[in-house]
Amino acid sequence: MTDVQELKKQICEIGRRLYARGFVAANEGNISARIDNDRLLVTPTLCCKGFMQPEDICIVDRNGDQLEGLRRRTSEIQLHLVIYNQRSDINAVVHCHPPHATAFSIAREPIPNCVLPEPDIFLGEVPVAPYETPGNKGLAEAIRPFVKWTNTIILANHGTVSYQDQVERAFWLTEILDAYCRVLILTKHIGRIQYLPDNKGRELLQLREIWGFPDERQRMKLEENDIGRHKLSRKTWVDSGLEQRGFPQFPETEFSSLGHANLDSLIEAIADRVADKLRVNP
């Protein structure tokens, strides 16, 4: 039987971590956890998540109607319900506004794959859901196409939502995503990202399966270089307004064995040869 009081304490602890990390400001964000098939614990609206107490946490039914609580439950309950209704393995949902991942959501820039091992293993391909007004049922419908095949979704011009079997594990996914987005932004200031070769990306996909993160891409017939080309979410880019502007596309097959630095050197060498030819034969 679920220890409701202990679960409330866990939600408050994750709320403190979100606030401490700058993933929420003021009264932003919301957290939920499943008690059983009919009831959820959810954070209240208009409450700073960094200073919640167990008695602040509300209980709602599977329709989102409030059953218990001194405060009014979050207005974004539908965002949580659409996840629980599709995923019986999910027991916790964390929605917040981590700054680096949210920057990607505002720029409508897809999250690259095959760059760092940890994001590929723990997150897999991260989709971006189309923008909808917070608190509206449309926001829940916007994430519906992605819920079954991922545990981390970026919300365009809004933030992120992550979900797992435990509250802390759902928070971990958010933390990994924002740390990765921060590294990507820092890398762009230095130069350009260097993708891992396709075969190394496939090894990470295999590790993802071994470590208990089933991935739809394992069941698809992926051609060479598909691991890094957003095979699952690319067809939704038009609806979400995504376009690769800030980071290069995963390299084409013929250049997959060349790092970008080597490719740049090759282009420069060709340009120099052409210039030499022009000088000799004006």
C-alpha positions in Angstrom: 0.0 0.0 0.0 1.3 3.5 -0.9 2.5 5.6 2.0 0.7 8.8 1.1 2.5 11.0 3.7 5.9 9.8 2.6 4.9 10.5 -1.1 3.9 14.0 -0.1 7.3 14.5 1.5 9.0 13.3 -1.7 7.0 15.8 -3.8 8.0 18.6 -1.5 11.7 17.6 -1.7 11.6 17.6 -5.5 9.9 20.9 -5.4 12.8 22.3 -3.3 15.3 20.9 -5.8 13.5 22.4 -8.8 13.5 25.8 -7.1 17.2 25.5 -6.0 18.2 24.6 -9.5 16.3 27.5 -11.0 14.0 25.2 -12.9 11.0 27.1 -11.5 10.5 30.7 -10.3 7.8 32.1 -8.1 4.8 29.7 -8.4 5.8 28.0 -11.6 5.7 24.3 -12.3 3.8 21.3 -11.0 4.5 17.8 -9.7 2.2 14.8 -9.4 2.5 11.2 -8.1 0.1 8.2 -8.5 -1.4 6.9 -5.2 -3.4 4.1 -7.0 -5.5 3.7 -10.2 -8.1 6.2 -9.0 -6.1 8.9 -7.1 -3.2 11.2 -7.6 -1.2 13.6 -5.4 -0.7 17.0 -7.1 0.9 20.2 -6.2 -1.3 23.3 -5.6 -1.6 26.3 -7.8 -0.2 29.7 -6.8 2.4 28.1 -4.5 6.2 28.3 -4.6 7.4 24.8 -5.2 10.5 25.5 -3.2 8.7 26.0 0.1 5.8 23.5 0.0 4.8 21.4 3.1 3.1 18.0 2.9 -0.2 19.5 4.0 -0.1 21.7 0.9 -0.3 18.7 -1.5 -3.8 18.0 -3.0 -5.4 14.7 -3.9 -7.5 14.4 -7.1 -9.4 11.7 -8.9 -8.6 10.3 -12.3 -10.7 13.1 -13.9 -8.7 15.8 -12.1 -11.5 16.7 -9.7 -10.1 17.6 -6.3 -10.9 15.2 -3.4 -8.7 16.6 -0.6 -6.4 19.6 0.1 -6.3 23.0 1.8 -5.2 24.6 -1.4 -6.6 24.5 -5.0 -4.9 21.9 -7.2 -2.7 22.9 -10.2 -4.5 24.3 -13.2 -2.4 22.1 -15.5 -3.8 18.8 -14.2 -4.8 17.7 -17.7 -1.1 17.6 -18.7 -0.5 15.0 -16.0 -3.7 13.0 -16.6 -2.9 12.4 -20.3 0.3 10.8 -19.3 -1.1 8.6 -16.6 -4.0 7.5 -18.8 -1.7 6.3 -21.5 1.1 4.9 -19.4 0.3 2.4 -16.6 4.0 2.2 -15.8 4.2 5.8 -14.9 3.9 6.9 -11.2 5.2 10.5 -11.3 5.2 13.5 -13.5 7.4 16.7 -13.2 6.6 19.8 -15.3 8.9 22.8 -15.0 10.8 25.5 -16.9 14.5 24.6 -16.9 16.2 27.5 -18.5 18.5 25.9 -21.0 16.0 23.4 -22.3 13.4 26.1 -22.4 15.7 28.2 -24.5 15.7 25.4 -27.1 11.9 25.3 -26.8 11.7 29.1 -27.6 14.2 28.8 -30.5 12.3 25.8 -31.8 15.6 24.0 -32.2 15.5 20.1 -32.1 17.8 18.5 -29.5 20.7 16.7 -31.3 21.3 13.0 -30.7 24.7 11.2 -30.9 26.7 13.9 -29.2 27.0 12.8 -25.5 26.4 9.3 -24.1 24.3 10.1 -21.1 21.4 12.0 -22.9 21.3 9.3 -25.6 21.1 6.5 -23.0 18.7 8.1 -20.4 16.6 10.4 -22.7 16.7 9.0 -26.2 15.1 11.2 -28.8 13.5 14.2 -27.2 10.4 15.6 -29.1 9.1 19.1 -29.0 5.3 19.4 -28.7 3.5 22.3 -30.4 2.7 25.4 -28.3 -0.6 25.5 -26.5 -1.8 27.9 -23.7 -0.9 26.6 -20.2 -3.9 25.3 -18.3 -5.9 24.5 -21.4 -6.8 21.0 -22.4 -5.0 21.7 -25.7 -1.7 21.4 -23.9 -2.5 17.9 -22.9 -3.5 17.0 -26.5 -0.3 18.6 -27.8 1.8 16.0 -26.0 -0.5 13.0 -26.6 1.3 11.8 -29.8 4.7 11.5 -27.9 3.7 10.1 -24.5 4.0 6.4 -25.3 7.5 6.4 -26.9 9.4 8.9 -24.7 9.6 9.9 -21.0 10.8 13.5 -21.7 9.0 16.1 -23.8 9.9 19.8 -24.5 6.9 22.1 -24.7 7.4 24.8 -27.4 7.7 28.3 -25.8 6.9 26.9 -22.4 9.1 24.3 -20.7 9.4 20.6 -20.2 7.6 17.6 -18.8 9.2 14.4 -17.7 7.7 11.2 -16.2 8.9 8.0 -14.6 8.1 5.3 -12.0 9.3 7.6 -9.2 9.2 11.3 -8.5 13.0 11.5 -8.1 13.6 9.6 -11.4 11.3 12.0 -13.2 13.3 14.9 -11.8 16.5 13.2 -12.9 15.4 13.2 -16.6 14.7 17.0 -16.4 18.1 17.5 -14.8 19.9 15.5 -17.5 18.1 17.3 -20.3 18.8 20.8 -19.0 22.5 19.9 -18.3 22.8 18.6 -21.9 21.2 21.7 -23.3 23.6 23.9 -21.3 26.6 22.0 -22.7 25.2 22.4 -26.2 24.9 26.1 -25.8 28.4 26.4 -24.4 29.8 24.3 -27.2 28.2 26.7 -29.8 30.2 29.5 -28.2 33.4 27.6 -28.7 32.9 26.1 -32.1 30.5 23.5 -33.6 29.4 20.2 -32.2 31.1 17.0 -33.2 28.7 14.1 -33.7 29.5 10.6 -32.7 29.7 8.1 -35.7 26.5 6.2 -36.5 27.9 2.9 -35.2 28.7 4.5 -31.8 25.2 5.9 -31.7 23.8 2.4 -32.2 25.9 1.2 -29.3 24.3 3.8 -27.1 20.9 2.7 -28.3 21.7 -0.8 -27.3 22.9 0.3 -23.9 19.6 2.2 -23.5 17.7 -1.1 -23.9 20.1 -3.0 -21.6 19.6 -0.4 -18.9 15.8 -0.7 -19.0 14.8 2.1 -21.3 12.8 0.5 -24.2 13.1 2.5 -27.4 10.8 2.5 -30.4 13.8 3.0 -32.7 15.0 -0.6 -31.9 11.9 -2.0 -33.5 12.2 0.2 -36.6 14.3 -0.6 -39.6 16.9 2.1 -39.2 19.1 2.9 -42.1 22.6 4.1 -41.8 22.7 7.4 -39.9 19.1 7.3 -38.9 20.0 7.2 -35.2 21.1 10.8 -35.3 18.3 12.1 -37.6 15.3 12.3 -35.3 13.5 9.3 -36.9 10.7 9.3 -34.4 9.8 13.0 -34.2 10.9 14.6 -37.5 7.4 14.2 -39.1 6.0 16.4 -36.3 8.5 19.3 -36.8 6.2 21.3 -39.1 3.4 21.3 -36.5 5.9 22.3 -33.7 7.7 24.9 -35.9 11.1 23.1 -35.6 14.0 23.7 -37.8 17.8 23.0 -37.4 19.2 26.5 -37.4 21.6 26.5 -34.4 23.3 23.1 -34.9 24.3 21.2 -38.0 22.4 18.2 -39.3 23.8 14.8 -38.6 26.4 14.1 -41.3 25.4 12.4 -44.5 26.4 8.7 -45.0 29.4 9.4 -47.2 30.9 11.7 -44.5 29.8 9.7 -41.5 33.4 8.6 -40.8 34.7 12.2 -41.0 34.4 14.4 -38.0 33.3 18.0 -38.7 36.8 19.2 -38.2 38.1 16.8 -40.8 35.3 17.7 -43.1 36.1 21.4 -42.7 39.8 20.7 -43.5 38.7 18.8 -46.6 36.6 21.7 -47.8 39.5 24.1 -47.2 41.9 21.9 -49.0 39.6 21.7 -52.0 39.2 25.5 -52.0 42.9 26.0 -51.9 43.4 23.6 -54.9 40.7 25.5 -56.8 42.4 28.8 -56.0 45.8 27.4 -57.2 44.3 26.3 -60.4 42.7 29.7 -61.0 46.1 31.4 -60.4 47.8 29.1 -62.9 45.1 29.3 -65.5 43.5 32.7 -65.1 
